[in-house]
């Protein structure tokens, strides 16, 4: 899933648990792995990136997604009630942290993060390795999901 989608899910979790920020963090992290199981059209993009093909476009998608996620997070933090801000923040952090750790591993190849990279892609590729959808379909699905989720927030 896109970072933006993960962040919205984390914000939703945090909003549901306004007095339990650390539980929101844990549920945000768990949600990351669970929703990554759903095929979402980026398997070929990642395979191309790791093969050295379409590296620029992969990085461009990631940067655009990160910028959109930042705006979404700022929106949440400026619209949510003050008593839920910390829980929303922790839900967001938990939900995007797995992708950030994978990014650190991809850039640095730090040996002690390899197990996490494998765990992440175990969930990510559980279904999509054999039955992925197109990138356009994945983008459309996530935009619809994001719109529905945003209608429930704040």
Helices and strands as residue ranges (DSSP letters): H 3-16, H 21-36, H 43-50, H 55-79, G 82-84, H 85-108, G 111-113, H 114-131, H 135-152
